[in-house]
Amino acid sequence: MIILGLVLLILGLLLGAHILWQIGVVLIVVGAVLALLGTSGRTFGGRRHYW
């Protein structure tokens, strides 16, 4: 999810598409939060890891 967010962020900057940039930022933030929850050992949505 973080990698997809980075790809969309870069594409948004290169193509000038503001919506791609916004979606990329949201995916990076959500991916980082899920990664932190997964590494802390807390379950999220009934799963220990989100992948």
mmCIF file as Biopython writes it, N, C-alpha, C and O atoms, coordinates in Angstrom:
data_model
#
loop_
_atom_site.group_PDB
_atom_site.id
_atom_site.type_symbol
_atom_site.label_atom_id
_atom_site.label_alt_id
_atom_site.label_comp_id
_atom_site.label_asym_id
_atom_site.label_entity_id
_atom_site.label_seq_id
_atom_site.pdbx_PDB_ins_code
_atom_site.Cartn_x
_atom_site.Cartn_y
_atom_site.Cartn_z
_atom_site.occupancy
_atom_site.B_iso_or_equiv
_atom_site.auth_seq_id
_atom_site.auth_asym_id
_atom_site.pdbx_PDB_model_num
ATOM 1   N N  . MET A ? 1  ? 0.826  -1.176  0.000   1.0 0.0 1  A 1 
ATOM 2   C CA . MET A ? 1  ? 0.000  0.000   0.000   1.0 0.0 1  A 1 
ATOM 3   C C  . MET A ? 1  ? 0.880  1.253   0.000   1.0 0.0 1  A 1 
ATOM 4   O O  . MET A ? 1  ? 0.562  2.247   -0.652  1.0 0.0 1  A 1 
ATOM 5   N N  . ILE A ? 2  ? 1.967  1.191   0.725   1.0 0.0 2  A 1 
ATOM 6   C CA . ILE A ? 2  ? 2.869  2.339   0.771   1.0 0.0 2  A 1 
ATOM 7   C C  . ILE A ? 2  ? 3.539  2.540   -0.584  1.0 0.0 2  A 1 
ATOM 8   O O  . ILE A ? 2  ? 3.700  3.674   -1.036  1.0 0.0 2  A 1 
ATOM 9   N N  . ILE A ? 3  ? 3.929  1.445   -1.230  1.0 0.0 3  A 1 
ATOM 10  C CA . ILE A ? 3  ? 4.584  1.548   -2.535  1.0 0.0 3  A 1 
ATOM 11  C C  . ILE A ? 3  ? 3.609  2.087   -3.576  1.0 0.0 3  A 1 
ATOM 12  O O  . ILE A ? 3  ? 3.982  2.929   -4.393  1.0 0.0 3  A 1 
ATOM 13  N N  . LEU A ? 4  ? 2.370  1.613   -3.557  1.0 0.0 4  A 1 
ATOM 14  C CA . LEU A ? 4  ? 1.360  2.127   -4.476  1.0 0.0 4  A 1 
ATOM 15  C C  . LEU A ? 4  ? 1.133  3.620   -4.238  1.0 0.0 4  A 1 
ATOM 16  O O  . LEU A ? 4  ? 0.970  4.383   -5.190  1.0 0.0 4  A 1 
ATOM 17  N N  . GLY A ? 5  ? 1.121  4.031   -2.987  1.0 0.0 5  A 1 
ATOM 18  C CA . GLY A ? 5  ? 0.973  5.446   -2.666  1.0 0.0 5  A 1 
ATOM 19  C C  . GLY A ? 5  ? 2.126  6.274   -3.207  1.0 0.0 5  A 1 
ATOM 20  O O  . GLY A ? 5  ? 1.916  7.375   -3.717  1.0 0.0 5  A 1 
ATOM 21  N N  . LEU A ? 6  ? 3.347  5.752   -3.100  1.0 0.0 6  A 1 
ATOM 22  C CA . LEU A ? 6  ? 4.506  6.467   -3.635  1.0 0.0 6  A 1 
ATOM 23  C C  . LEU A ? 6  ? 4.445  6.591   -5.151  1.0 0.0 6  A 1 
ATOM 24  O O  . LEU A ? 6  ? 4.780  7.634   -5.712  1.0 0.0 6  A 1 
ATOM 25  N N  . VAL A ? 7  ? 4.010  5.509   -5.817  1.0 0.0 7  A 1 
ATOM 26  C CA . VAL A ? 7  ? 3.888  5.542   -7.279  1.0 0.0 7  A 1 
ATOM 27  C C  . VAL A ? 7  ? 2.850  6.579   -7.697  1.0 0.0 7  A 1 
ATOM 28  O O  . VAL A ? 7  ? 3.098  7.368   -8.609  1.0 0.0 7  A 1 
ATOM 29  N N  . LEU A ? 8  ? 1.704  6.586   -7.048  1.0 0.0 8  A 1 
ATOM 30  C CA . LEU A ? 8  ? 0.668  7.566   -7.385  1.0 0.0 8  A 1 
ATOM 31  C C  . LEU A ? 8  ? 1.114  8.987   -7.063  1.0 0.0 8  A 1 
ATOM 32  O O  . LEU A ? 8  ? 0.778  9.925   -7.787  1.0 0.0 8  A 1 
ATOM 33  N N  . LEU A ? 9  ? 1.859  9.146   -5.996  1.0 0.0 9  A 1 
ATOM 34  C CA . LEU A ? 9  ? 2.367  10.462  -5.631  1.0 0.0 9  A 1 
ATOM 35  C C  . LEU A ? 9  ? 3.316  10.999  -6.708  1.0 0.0 9  A 1 
ATOM 36  O O  . LEU A ? 9  ? 3.225  12.159  -7.109  1.0 0.0 9  A 1 
ATOM 37  N N  . ILE A ? 10 ? 4.218  10.140  -7.164  1.0 0.0 10 A 1 
ATOM 38  C CA . ILE A ? 10 ? 5.166  10.555  -8.204  1.0 0.0 10 A 1 
ATOM 39  C C  . ILE A ? 10 ? 4.447  10.824  -9.519  1.0 0.0 10 A 1 
ATOM 40  O O  . ILE A ? 10 ? 4.737  11.811  -10.196 1.0 0.0 10 A 1 
ATOM 41  N N  . LEU A ? 11 ? 3.504  9.944   -9.888  1.0 0.0 11 A 1 
ATOM 42  C CA . LEU A ? 11 ? 2.746  10.175  -11.120 1.0 0.0 11 A 1 
ATOM 43  C C  . LEU A ? 11 ? 1.936  11.460  -11.048 1.0 0.0 11 A 1 
ATOM 44  O O  . LEU A ? 11 ? 1.840  12.197  -12.030 1.0 0.0 11 A 1 
ATOM 45  N N  . GLY A ? 12 ? 1.362  11.724  -9.902  1.0 0.0 12 A 1 
ATOM 46  C CA . GLY A ? 12 ? 0.595  12.955  -9.732  1.0 0.0 12 A 1 
ATOM 47  C C  . GLY A ? 12 ? 1.457  14.187  -9.887  1.0 0.0 12 A 1 
ATOM 48  O O  . GLY A ? 12 ? 1.021  15.184  -10.462 1.0 0.0 12 A 1 
ATOM 49  N N  . LEU A ? 13 ? 2.675  14.132  -9.381  1.0 0.0 13 A 1 
ATOM 50  C CA . LEU A ? 13 ? 3.578  15.276  -9.506  1.0 0.0 13 A 1 
ATOM 51  C C  . LEU A ? 13 ? 4.067  15.452  -10.938 1.0 0.0 13 A 1 
ATOM 52  O O  . LEU A ? 13 ? 4.151  16.575  -11.436 1.0 0.0 13 A 1 
ATOM 53  N N  . LEU A ? 14 ? 4.391  14.334  -11.603 1.0 0.0 14 A 1 
ATOM 54  C CA . LEU A ? 14 ? 4.903  14.418  -12.972 1.0 0.0 14 A 1 
ATOM 55  C C  . LEU A ? 14 ? 3.829  14.815  -13.978 1.0 0.0 14 A 1 
ATOM 56  O O  . LEU A ? 14 ? 4.096  15.594  -14.894 1.0 0.0 14 A 1 
ATOM 57  N N  . LEU A ? 15 ? 2.629  14.293  -13.818 1.0 0.0 15 A 1 
ATOM 58  C CA . LEU A ? 15 ? 1.556  14.552  -14.767 1.0 0.0 15 A 1 
ATOM 59  C C  . LEU A ? 15 ? 0.735  15.786  -14.419 1.0 0.0 15 A 1 
ATOM 60  O O  . LEU A ? 15 ? -0.065 16.252  -15.231 1.0 0.0 15 A 1 
ATOM 61  N N  . GLY A ? 16 ? 0.926  16.305  -13.240 1.0 0.0 16 A 1 
ATOM 62  C CA . GLY A ? 16 ? 0.168  17.479  -12.824 1.0 0.0 16 A 1 
ATOM 63  C C  . GLY A ? 16 ? -1.267 17.153  -12.425 1.0 0.0 16 A 1 
ATOM 64  O O  . GLY A ? 16 ? -2.121 18.039  -12.388 1.0 0.0 16 A 1 
ATOM 65  N N  . ALA A ? 17 ? -1.530 15.890  -12.129 1.0 0.0 17 A 1 
ATOM 66  C CA . ALA A ? 17 ? -2.870 15.458  -11.727 1.0 0.0 17 A 1 
ATOM 67  C C  . ALA A ? 17 ? -2.958 15.525  -10.202 1.0 0.0 17 A 1 
ATOM 68  O O  . ALA A ? 17 ? -2.397 14.687  -9.496  1.0 0.0 17 A 1 
ATOM 69  N N  . HIS A ? 18 ? -3.660 16.516  -9.721  1.0 0.0 18 A 1 
ATOM 70  C CA . HIS A ? 18 ? -3.730 16.760  -8.285  1.0 0.0 18 A 1 
ATOM 71  C C  . HIS A ? 18 ? -4.442 15.622  -7.552  1.0 0.0 18 A 1 
ATOM 72  O O  . HIS A ? 18 ? -4.092 15.310  -6.414  1.0 0.0 18 A 1 
ATOM 73  N N  . ILE A ? 19 ? -5.433 15.000  -8.191  1.0 0.0 19 A 1 
ATOM 74  C CA . ILE A ? 19 ? -6.174 13.927  -7.533  1.0 0.0 19 A 1 
ATOM 75  C C  . ILE A ? 19 ? -5.292 12.706  -7.297  1.0 0.0 19 A 1 
ATOM 76  O O  . ILE A ? 19 ? -5.433 12.034  -6.275  1.0 0.0 19 A 1 
ATOM 77  N N  . LEU A ? 20 ? -4.382 12.408  -8.228  1.0 0.0 20 A 1 
ATOM 78  C CA . LEU A ? 20 ? -3.449 11.296  -8.022  1.0 0.0 20 A 1 
ATOM 79  C C  . LEU A ? 20 ? -2.524 11.583  -6.851  1.0 0.0 20 A 1 
ATOM 80  O O  . LEU A ? 20 ? -2.200 10.683  -6.077  1.0 0.0 20 A 1 
ATOM 81  N N  . TRP A ? 21 ? -2.103 12.823  -6.720  1.0 0.0 21 A 1 
ATOM 82  C CA . TRP A ? 21 ? -1.230 13.221  -5.619  1.0 0.0 21 A 1 
ATOM 83  C C  . TRP A ? 21 ? -1.951 13.041  -4.286  1.0 0.0 21 A 1 
ATOM 84  O O  . TRP A ? 21 ? -1.367 12.539  -3.325  1.0 0.0 21 A 1 
ATOM 85  N N  . GLN A ? 22 ? -3.216 13.447  -4.227  1.0 0.0 22 A 1 
ATOM 86  C CA . GLN A ? 22 ? -3.980 13.316  -2.987  1.0 0.0 22 A 1 
ATOM 87  C C  . GLN A ? 22 ? -4.212 11.855  -2.623  1.0 0.0 22 A 1 
ATOM 88  O O  . GLN A ? 22 ? -4.077 11.481  -1.458  1.0 0.0 22 A 1 
ATOM 89  N N  . ILE A ? 23 ? -4.556 11.029  -3.598  1.0 0.0 23 A 1 
ATOM 90  C CA . ILE A ? 23 ? -4.770 9.612   -3.331  1.0 0.0 23 A 1 
ATOM 91  C C  . ILE A ? 23 ? -3.466 8.961   -2.868  1.0 0.0 23 A 1 
ATOM 92  O O  . ILE A ? 23 ? -3.476 8.106   -1.982  1.0 0.0 23 A 1 
ATOM 93  N N  . GLY A ? 24 ? -2.354 9.362   -3.465  1.0 0.0 24 A 1 
ATOM 94  C CA . GLY A ? 24 ? -1.059 8.833   -3.063  1.0 0.0 24 A 1 
ATOM 95  C C  . GLY A ? 24 ? -0.724 9.154   -1.623  1.0 0.0 24 A 1 
ATOM 96  O O  . GLY A ? 24 ? -0.231 8.296   -0.892  1.0 0.0 24 A 1 
ATOM 97  N N  . VAL A ? 25 ? -0.987 10.377  -1.211  1.0 0.0 25 A 1 
ATOM 98  C CA . VAL A ? 25 ? -0.715 10.781  0.174   1.0 0.0 25 A 1 
ATOM 99  C C  . VAL A ? 25 ? -1.585 9.981   1.140   1.0 0.0 25 A 1 
ATOM 100 O O  . VAL A ? 25 ? -1.107 9.528   2.179   1.0 0.0 25 A 1 
ATOM 101 N N  . VAL A ? 26 ? -2.857 9.810   0.800   1.0 0.0 26 A 1 
ATOM 102 C CA . VAL A ? 26 ? -3.766 9.061   1.667   1.0 0.0 26 A 1 
ATOM 103 C C  . VAL A ? 26 ? -3.303 7.604   1.796   1.0 0.0 26 A 1 
ATOM 104 O O  . VAL A ? 26 ? -3.310 7.045   2.893   1.0 0.0 26 A 1 
ATOM 105 N N  . LEU A ? 27 ? -2.904 6.995   0.681   1.0 0.0 27 A 1 
ATOM 106 C CA . LEU A ? 27 ? -2.446 5.606   0.732   1.0 0.0 27 A 1 
ATOM 107 C C  . LEU A ? 27 ? -1.164 5.456   1.544   1.0 0.0 27 A 1 
ATOM 108 O O  . LEU A ? 27 ? -0.996 4.464   2.253   1.0 0.0 27 A 1 
ATOM 109 N N  . ILE A ? 28 ? -0.270 6.416   1.450   1.0 0.0 28 A 1 
ATOM 110 C CA . ILE A ? 28 ? 0.961  6.355   2.241   1.0 0.0 28 A 1 
ATOM 111 C C  . ILE A ? 28 ? 0.642  6.436   3.732   1.0 0.0 28 A 1 
ATOM 112 O O  . ILE A ? 28 ? 1.203  5.684   4.528   1.0 0.0 28 A 1 
ATOM 113 N N  . VAL A ? 29 ? -0.246 7.334   4.107   1.0 0.0 29 A 1 
ATOM 114 C CA . VAL A ? 29 ? -0.597 7.495   5.520   1.0 0.0 29 A 1 
ATOM 115 C C  . VAL A ? 29 ? -1.307 6.251   6.047   1.0 0.0 29 A 1 
ATOM 116 O O  . VAL A ? 29 ? -0.977 5.762   7.128   1.0 0.0 29 A 1 
ATOM 117 N N  . VAL A ? 30 ? -2.281 5.735   5.293   1.0 0.0 30 A 1 
ATOM 118 C CA . VAL A ? 30 ? -3.007 4.540   5.735   1.0 0.0 30 A 1 
ATOM 119 C C  . VAL A ? 30 ? -2.060 3.347   5.811   1.0 0.0 30 A 1 
ATOM 120 O O  . VAL A ? 30 ? -2.128 2.569   6.762   1.0 0.0 30 A 1 
ATOM 121 N N  . GLY A ? 31 ? -1.181 3.192   4.829   1.0 0.0 31 A 1 
ATOM 122 C CA . GLY A ? 31 ? -0.223 2.095   4.854   1.0 0.0 31 A 1 
ATOM 123 C C  . GLY A ? 31 ? 0.724  2.184   6.032   1.0 0.0 31 A 1 
ATOM 124 O O  . GLY A ? 31 ? 1.056  1.166   6.640   1.0 0.0 31 A 1 
ATOM 125 N N  . ALA A ? 32 ? 1.160  3.380   6.360   1.0 0.0 32 A 1 
ATOM 126 C CA . ALA A ? 32 ? 2.061  3.557   7.504   1.0 0.0 32 A 1 
ATOM 127 C C  . ALA A ? 32 ? 1.354  3.222   8.816   1.0 0.0 32 A 1 
ATOM 128 O O  . ALA A ? 32 ? 1.942  2.588   9.693   1.0 0.0 32 A 1 
ATOM 129 N N  . VAL A ? 33 ? 0.108  3.642   8.953   1.0 0.0 33 A 1 
ATOM 130 C CA . VAL A ? 33 ? -0.638 3.339   10.178  1.0 0.0 33 A 1 
ATOM 131 C C  . VAL A ? 33 ? -0.856 1.839   10.318  1.0 0.0 33 A 1 
ATOM 132 O O  . VAL A ? 33 ? -0.688 1.286   11.405  1.0 0.0 33 A 1 
ATOM 133 N N  . LEU A ? 34 ? -1.231 1.175   9.220   1.0 0.0 34 A 1 
ATOM 134 C CA . LEU A ? 34 ? -1.435 -0.273  9.285   1.0 0.0 34 A 1 
ATOM 135 C C  . LEU A ? 34 ? -0.131 -1.013  9.553   1.0 0.0 34 A 1 
ATOM 136 O O  . LEU A ? 34 ? -0.127 -2.018  10.263  1.0 0.0 34 A 1 
ATOM 137 N N  . ALA A ? 35 ? 0.970  -0.533  8.998   1.0 0.0 35 A 1 
ATOM 138 C CA . ALA A ? 35 ? 2.262  -1.162  9.259   1.0 0.0 35 A 1 
ATOM 139 C C  . ALA A ? 35 ? 2.655  -1.006  10.725  1.0 0.0 35 A 1 
ATOM 140 O O  . ALA A ? 35 ? 3.176  -1.943  11.332  1.0 0.0 35 A 1 
ATOM 141 N N  . LEU A ? 36 ? 2.412  0.158   11.290  1.0 0.0 36 A 1 
ATOM 142 C CA . LEU A ? 36 ? 2.717  0.364   12.707  1.0 0.0 36 A 1 
ATOM 143 C C  . LEU A ? 36 ? 1.850  -0.512  13.601  1.0 0.0 36 A 1 
ATOM 144 O O  . LEU A ? 36 ? 2.336  -1.063  14.589  1.0 0.0 36 A 1 
ATOM 145 N N  . LEU A ? 37 ? 0.577  -0.644  13.265  1.0 0.0 37 A 1 
ATOM 146 C CA . LEU A ? 37 ? -0.298 -1.514  14.053  1.0 0.0 37 A 1 
ATOM 147 C C  . LEU A ? 37 ? 0.137  -2.974  13.936  1.0 0.0 37 A 1 
ATOM 148 O O  . LEU A ? 37 ? 0.067  -3.728  14.907  1.0 0.0 37 A 1 
ATOM 149 N N  . GLY A ? 38 ? 0.581  -3.364  12.754  1.0 0.0 38 A 1 
ATOM 150 C CA . GLY A ? 38 ? 1.024  -4.742  12.563  1.0 0.0 38 A 1 
ATOM 151 C C  . GLY A ? 38 ? 2.297  -5.058  13.320  1.0 0.0 38 A 1 
ATOM 152 O O  . GLY A ? 38 ? 2.446  -6.160  13.847  1.0 0.0 38 A 1 
ATOM 153 N N  . THR A ? 39 ? 3.221  -4.105  13.382  1.0 0.0 39 A 1 
ATOM 154 C CA . THR A ? 39 ? 4.482  -4.364  14.074  1.0 0.0 39 A 1 
ATOM 155 C C  . THR A ? 39 ? 4.348  -4.243  15.589  1.0 0.0 39 A 1 
ATOM 156 O O  . THR A ? 39 ? 5.182  -4.768  16.327  1.0 0.0 39 A 1 
ATOM 157 N N  . SER A ? 40 ? 3.314  -3.563  16.057  1.0 0.0 40 A 1 
ATOM 158 C CA . SER A ? 40 ? 3.160  -3.410  17.502  1.0 0.0 40 A 1 
ATOM 159 C C  . SER A ? 40 ? 2.548  -4.643  18.150  1.0 0.0 40 A 1 
ATOM 160 O O  . SER A ? 40 ? 2.491  -4.735  19.376  1.0 0.0 40 A 1 
ATOM 161 N N  . GLY A ? 41 ? 2.086  -5.600  17.330  1.0 0.0 41 A 1 
ATOM 162 C CA . GLY A ? 41 ? 1.512  -6.817  17.894  1.0 0.0 41 A 1 
ATOM 163 C C  . GLY A ? 41 ? 0.033  -6.701  18.183  1.0 0.0 41 A 1 
ATOM 164 O O  . GLY A ? 41 ? -0.577 -7.661  18.655  1.0 0.0 41 A 1 
ATOM 165 N N  . ARG A ? 42 ? -0.555 -5.560  17.914  1.0 0.0 42 A 1 
ATOM 166 C CA . ARG A ? 42 ? -1.991 -5.387  18.137  1.0 0.0 42 A 1 
ATOM 167 C C  . ARG A ? 42 ? -2.757 -5.915  16.936  1.0 0.0 42 A 1 
ATOM 168 O O  . ARG A ? 42 ? -2.331 -5.751  15.793  1.0 0.0 42 A 1 
ATOM 169 N N  . THR A ? 43 ? -3.874 -6.539  17.203  1.0 0.0 43 A 1 
ATOM 170 C CA . THR A ? 43 ? -4.696 -7.026  16.097  1.0 0.0 43 A 1 
ATOM 171 C C  . THR A ? 43 ? -5.526 -5.871  15.545  1.0 0.0 43 A 1 
ATOM 172 O O  . THR A ? 43 ? -5.955 -4.986  16.286  1.0 0.0 43 A 1 
ATOM 173 N N  . PHE A ? 44 ? -5.742 -5.895  14.245  1.0 0.0 44 A 1 
ATOM 174 C CA . PHE A ? 44 ? -6.530 -4.861  13.595  1.0 0.0 44 A 1 
ATOM 175 C C  . PHE A ? 44 ? -7.466 -5.544  12.616  1.0 0.0 44 A 1 
ATOM 176 O O  . PHE A ? 44 ? -7.013 -6.172  11.659  1.0 0.0 44 A 1 
ATOM 177 N N  . GLY A ? 45 ? -8.751 -5.428  12.841  1.0 0.0 45 A 1 
ATOM 178 C CA . GLY A ? 45 ? -9.714 -6.068  11.969  1.0 0.0 45 A 1 
ATOM 179 C C  . GLY A ? 45 ? -9.674 -7.589  12.053  1.0 0.0 45 A 1 
ATOM 180 O O  . GLY A ? 45 ? -9.978 -8.281  11.081  1.0 0.0 45 A 1 
ATOM 181 N N  . GLY A ? 46 ? -9.300 -8.100  13.216  1.0 0.0 46 A 1 
ATOM 182 C CA . GLY A ? 46 ? -9.255 -9.539  13.403  1.0 0.0 46 A 1 
ATOM 183 C C  . GLY A ? 46 ? -7.996 -10.195 12.888  1.0 0.0 46 A 1 
ATOM 184 O O  . GLY A ? 46 ? -7.886 -11.421 12.923  1.0 0.0 46 A 1 
ATOM 185 N N  . ARG A ? 47 ? -7.030 -9.404  12.405  1.0 0.0 47 A 1 
ATOM 186 C CA . ARG A ? 47 ? -5.780 -9.954  11.863  1.0 0.0 47 A 1 
ATOM 187 C C  . ARG A ? 47 ? -4.592 -9.329  12.583  1.0 0.0 47 A 1 
ATOM 188 O O  . ARG A ? 47 ? -4.619 -8.160  12.967  1.0 0.0 47 A 1 
ATOM 189 N N  . ARG A ? 48 ? -3.558 -10.131 12.755  1.0 0.0 48 A 1 
ATOM 190 C CA . ARG A ? 48 ? -2.351 -9.604  13.372  1.0 0.0 48 A 1 
ATOM 191 C C  . ARG A ? 48 ? -1.558 -8.767  12.379  1.0 0.0 48 A 1 
ATOM 192 O O  . ARG A ? 48 ? -0.904 -7.798  12.767  1.0 0.0 48 A 1 
ATOM 193 N N  . HIS A ? 49 ? -1.611 -9.134  11.092  1.0 0.0 49 A 1 
ATOM 194 C CA . HIS A ? 49 ? -0.944 -8.375  10.032  1.0 0.0 49 A 1 
ATOM 195 C C  . HIS A ? 49 ? -1.995 -7.999  9.002   1.0 0.0 49 A 1 
ATOM 196 O O  . HIS A ? 49 ? -2.977 -8.722  8.829   1.0 0.0 49 A 1 
ATOM 197 N N  . TYR A ? 50 ? -1.808 -6.894  8.326   1.0 0.0 50 A 1 
ATOM 198 C CA . TYR A ? 50 ? -2.817 -6.446  7.375   1.0 0.0 50 A 1 
ATOM 199 C C  . TYR A ? 50 ? -2.621 -7.046  5.995   1.0 0.0 50 A 1 
ATOM 200 O O  . TYR A ? 50 ? -3.467 -6.836  5.127   1.0 0.0 50 A 1 
ATOM 201 N N  . TRP A ? 51 ? -1.528 -7.795  5.748   1.0 0.0 51 A 1 
ATOM 202 C CA . TRP A ? 51 ? -1.344 -8.414  4.431   1.0 0.0 51 A 1 
ATOM 203 C C  . TRP A ? 51 ? -1.672 -9.875  4.468   1.0 0.0 51 A 1 
ATOM 204 O O  . TRP A ? 51 ? -1.573 -10.556 3.447   1.0 0.0 51 A 1 
#
